[in-house]
Amino acid sequence: MRTTSPLPPSQSHTDTLRRSWTRRFASRTAAVIGAAAVTTVGALTPVHAENPHERGPDPTEESVTAPTGPFDTDTENVSSLVSGFGGGTIYYPTDDSEGTFGGVVVAPGYTASESSMSWYGERIASQGFVVFTIDTNTRYDQPNSRGRQMESALDYLVEDSDVDDMVDGDRLALMGHSMGGGGTLAAAEDRPELRAAIPLTPWHLSKDWSDVEVPTMIVGAENDSIASTRSHAVPLYESLDEDLDSTYLELRNATHFAPNISNTTIAKYSISWLKRFVDDDVRYEQFLCPAPDTGFGTDFSDYRDSCPHGGSV
């Protein structure tokens, strides 16, 4: 069983994480020294020489919680006649001078339409992603069907969309609400090459997701009476492999439908998770580690995570 964040992981896992973070720190230090040497002789150092996937300026609490990020965005409508899913809307940054972007497909829950997830579109795209909010073939599709449709939407985004040249097909992620959250897990299990998965108040009858290899953040709601955290979000999270990068956050006093309305807390942690694992952007670790307070009056009634010892570097 997984423990809450104040408890350390196993010693072997801790050693592995420490080695990983030591290597990363050494690499970052070497890059800084090298960049300083080049600057000394008058050459220009590329802004993203250290990590070519970083997009946008250095983040702050204000920038990661803002209604819109540093990128202006536009939209592209996708017909419901497309094969494999029910169409949707693509939100994308209008300035691609920094390079391609990671792609994110977002799916609604049972009986819901794309409009219930539309607020994620501009909010996440303006932080430097191509975001595809989709409709499913029918509003009654079950989680595994939704997962397959999300995979079809990823393929469309990368191969056939009008913005396919803006999307890095090696940096893809999924988000989904309720049965769309269950579908997110199913698709993540099927596609281990994905960079991130974010099930939002997820619903799925299967409680074993130990084969998932995709970094996963599950969002639960304390007062969820449809997909109760006790029956869904928590056991889904606890079934993930203990060595997987994963986080469970539970919104205090929230209901099942909290992800359907613009929510600063969901946005902050989702953006940070996507930035960290889709873009390999360690600048956003400060918003994930250490774990936030779950005391009375805070945003969270529960928070569990796999933060490495030592926090961010």
Summary of the structure (lengths in Angstrom):
residues: 313
radius of gyration: 19.1
end to end distance: 27.8
largest distance: 63.5
contacts: 1089
relative contact order: 0.14
helix: 35%
strand: 19%
